[in-house]
Amino acid sequence: MCVAVLGLSKAASALFLGSLGLTAATGLAGRSAAQSAANQTYESSLIANQSAEDSKRSQQQALSEQKSETEKSSAQDIFAKNIQSLISSRKVVASERAGTTVGLLLMDQERQAANYRESINQTLDSASRQYTRNIEGTESQFLGRRNQLTSNINQAYNQIPSLGSILLNTAVQGLSTYAGLSGGLGSIGGNSSTMIEGIPTFRSTGFTDWSKATVIG
């Protein structure tokens, strides 16, 4: 049974109410689709974020192991050089050369050993600085990826029309249809782009805290 709308015939009322219902249904369907798409973006971003964290952890572990191996190798080299210098010094002492000559040879042996140790230490310092830069690089790469994922999530949820905007659009379209059927209000028309804050998740404040991210379901 069709309810007559004020100022419209029964046939026009049916058209008006049908148009009103279709506009509302279309808006709600679009909102549901946008919500589903946003949830999918959120879920896939959680997976991508975890992958980025795992990749960063693996890279940093490999860098740490490489640094450790370099330090161990350098320590062994210094130890071997000290032993070599000690053996050479004993040979010099055992050679029974003149005292001045022995002293000069021993000083030369010590100088060579000290230069070698200094060279190794400089190499270690350089490797340590490079390690720090590499670690900072992995952190920067990870944060860049996470920031992109955060932006994707917020953008997806901001695409969801609020219930308020759907109702407003339905009302505007309804007035436009009523005016067309009654010939009394002129052309109102147009889709409203007004967005009422607070309906979809993340719309008001945006998604920022990954420590509180949970799977939807």
C-alpha positions as CSV (number, residue, x, y, z in Angstrom):
1,M,0.0,0.0,0.0
2,C,1.6,3.3,-1.1
3,V,1.5,6.2,1.2
4,A,0.8,9.5,-0.5
5,V,3.4,12.2,0.0
6,L,2.1,15.7,0.6
7,G,1.6,17.5,-2.7
8,L,2.2,14.4,-4.8
9,S,-0.2,11.9,-6.4
10,K,0.0,8.2,-5.4
11,A,2.0,7.4,-8.5
12,A,4.4,10.3,-7.9
13,S,4.6,9.4,-4.2
14,A,5.7,5.9,-5.2
15,L,8.3,7.2,-7.5
16,F,9.6,9.6,-4.8
17,L,9.8,7.0,-2.1
18,G,11.4,4.5,-4.4
19,S,14.0,7.1,-5.4
20,L,14.6,8.0,-1.8
21,G,15.1,4.3,-0.8
22,L,17.4,3.6,-3.8
23,T,19.5,6.6,-2.9
24,A,19.8,5.5,0.7
25,A,20.5,1.9,-0.2
26,T,23.2,2.9,-2.7
27,G,24.8,5.1,-0.2
28,L,24.8,2.4,2.5
29,A,26.1,-0.2,0.0
30,G,28.9,2.2,-1.0
31,R,29.8,2.8,2.7
32,S,29.9,-1.0,3.3
33,A,32.1,-1.6,0.3
34,A,34.5,1.3,1.4
35,Q,34.6,-0.1,4.9
36,S,35.4,-3.6,3.6
37,A,38.1,-2.2,1.3
38,A,39.6,-0.2,4.3
39,N,39.6,-3.3,6.5
40,Q,41.4,-5.2,3.8
41,T,44.0,-2.4,3.5
42,Y,44.4,-2.5,7.3
43,E,44.9,-6.3,7.4
44,S,47.3,-6.3,4.5
45,S,49.2,-3.4,6.1
46,L,49.6,-5.4,9.3
47,I,51.2,-8.3,7.3
48,A,53.4,-5.9,5.4
49,N,54.5,-4.2,8.6
50,Q,55.4,-7.5,10.2
51,S,57.4,-8.4,7.1
52,A,59.2,-5.1,7.2
53,E,60.1,-5.7,10.9
54,D,61.3,-9.2,10.2
55,S,63.5,-7.9,7.3
56,K,65.0,-5.2,9.5
57,R,65.7,-7.6,12.2
58,S,67.4,-10.0,9.8
59,Q,69.5,-7.3,8.3
60,Q,70.6,-6.0,11.7
61,Q,71.5,-9.5,12.9
62,A,73.6,-10.0,9.8
63,L,75.4,-6.7,10.3
64,S,76.0,-7.5,13.9
65,E,77.5,-10.9,13.1
66,Q,79.7,-9.3,10.4
67,K,81.0,-6.7,12.9
68,S,81.7,-9.5,15.5
69,E,83.6,-11.5,12.9
70,T,85.7,-8.5,11.9
71,E,86.5,-7.8,15.6
72,K,87.5,-11.4,16.2
73,S,89.7,-11.5,13.1
74,S,91.4,-8.3,14.0
75,A,92.1,-9.4,17.6
76,Q,93.6,-12.6,16.2
77,D,95.8,-10.6,13.8
78,I,97.0,-8.4,16.6
79,F,97.8,-11.4,18.8
80,A,99.7,-13.1,15.9
81,K,101.6,-9.9,15.2
82,N,102.6,-9.6,18.9
83,I,103.9,-13.2,18.9
84,Q,105.8,-12.6,15.8
85,S,107.3,-9.4,17.2
86,L,108.3,-11.2,20.4
87,I,110.0,-14.0,18.5
88,S,111.9,-11.6,16.4
89,S,113.0,-9.7,19.5
90,R,114.3,-12.8,21.1
91,K,116.2,-13.7,17.9
92,V,117.8,-10.2,18.0
93,V,118.8,-10.6,21.6
94,A,120.2,-14.1,20.9
95,S,122.3,-12.8,18.0
96,E,124.9,-11.5,20.4
97,R,125.2,-8.2,18.4
98,A,126.6,-5.0,19.9
99,G,124.4,-3.5,22.6
100,T,123.5,-0.3,20.6
101,T,122.6,-2.4,17.5
102,V,120.4,-4.7,19.5
103,G,118.6,-1.8,21.1
104,L,118.0,-0.2,17.7
105,L,116.7,-3.5,16.3
106,L,114.4,-4.1,19.3
107,M,113.0,-0.6,18.9
108,D,112.4,-1.2,15.2
109,Q,110.6,-4.4,16.0
110,E,108.4,-2.7,18.6
111,R,107.7,0.2,16.2
112,Q,106.6,-2.2,13.5
113,A,104.3,-4.0,15.9
114,A,102.8,-0.7,17.2
115,N,102.2,0.5,13.7
116,Y,100.4,-2.7,12.8
117,R,98.2,-2.5,15.9
118,E,97.4,1.1,15.1
119,S,96.4,0.1,11.5
120,I,94.1,-2.6,12.8
121,N,92.5,-0.3,15.4
122,Q,91.9,2.3,12.6
123,T,90.3,-0.4,10.5
124,L,88.1,-1.4,13.5
125,D,87.0,2.2,14.1
126,S,86.1,2.6,10.5
127,A,84.2,-0.7,10.5
128,S,82.3,0.4,13.7
129,R,81.3,3.7,12.1
130,Q,80.1,1.9,9.0
131,Y,78.2,-0.6,11.2
132,T,76.4,2.3,12.9
133,R,75.5,3.9,9.5
134,N,74.2,0.6,8.2
135,I,72.0,0.1,11.3
136,E,70.6,3.6,11.0
137,G,69.9,2.9,7.3
138,T,67.9,-0.2,8.2
139,E,65.9,1.8,10.7
140,S,65.3,4.6,8.3
141,Q,64.2,2.1,5.6
142,F,61.8,0.5,8.1
143,L,60.3,3.7,9.3
144,G,59.8,4.9,5.7
145,R,57.9,1.7,4.9
146,R,55.8,1.9,8.1
147,N,54.9,5.6,7.4
148,Q,53.7,4.6,4.0
149,L,51.6,1.8,5.4
150,T,50.2,4.2,8.0
151,S,49.3,6.6,5.3
152,N,47.6,3.9,3.3
153,I,45.5,2.9,6.2
154,N,44.4,6.4,7.1
155,Q,43.6,7.2,3.4
156,A,41.5,4.0,3.1
157,Y,39.4,4.8,6.2
158,N,39.0,8.4,5.2
159,Q,37.3,7.2,2.0
160,I,34.4,5.8,4.0
161,P,31.4,8.1,3.9
162,S,29.9,8.8,7.3
163,L,26.3,7.8,8.0
164,G,25.6,11.5,8.4
165,S,26.8,12.3,4.9
166,I,24.7,9.5,3.5
167,L,21.6,10.7,5.2
168,L,22.3,14.3,4.1
169,N,22.8,13.2,0.5
170,T,19.6,11.2,0.6
171,A,17.7,14.2,1.9
172,V,19.2,16.5,-0.8
173,Q,18.4,14.0,-3.5
174,G,14.9,13.5,-2.0
175,L,14.2,17.2,-2.1
176,S,15.5,17.4,-5.7
177,T,13.3,14.5,-6.7
178,Y,10.3,16.0,-4.9
179,A,10.9,19.3,-6.6
180,G,11.0,17.6,-10.0
181,L,7.8,15.7,-9.3
182,S,5.9,18.5,-7.8
183,G,7.4,21.3,-9.8
184,G,7.4,23.5,-6.7
185,L,11.0,23.8,-5.4
186,G,13.2,24.2,-8.4
187,S,16.4,22.4,-8.9
188,I,18.3,21.6,-5.7
189,G,20.4,18.7,-7.0
190,G,23.9,17.6,-6.4
191,N,25.6,15.1,-4.2
192,S,26.6,16.4,-0.8
193,S,30.3,15.9,0.0
194,T,29.8,16.9,3.7
195,M,31.6,14.4,5.9
196,I,30.5,14.1,9.6
197,E,33.5,13.1,11.7
198,G,33.7,10.2,14.0
199,I,31.7,7.5,12.3
200,P,34.4,5.3,10.6
201,T,37.3,4.0,12.6
202,F,40.4,6.2,12.5
203,R,38.6,9.2,10.8
204,S,39.0,11.6,13.7
205,T,42.5,10.9,15.0
206,G,44.0,8.8,12.3
207,F,45.8,5.5,12.7
208,T,49.3,6.0,14.3
209,D,50.0,3.5,17.1
210,W,51.2,0.2,15.6
211,S,51.7,-1.3,19.0
212,K,47.9,-1.4,19.4
213,A,47.2,-2.8,15.9
214,T,45.0,-5.9,16.0
215,V,43.6,-8.2,13.4
216,I,40.0,-7.4,12.5
217,G,37.7,-10.4,12.8
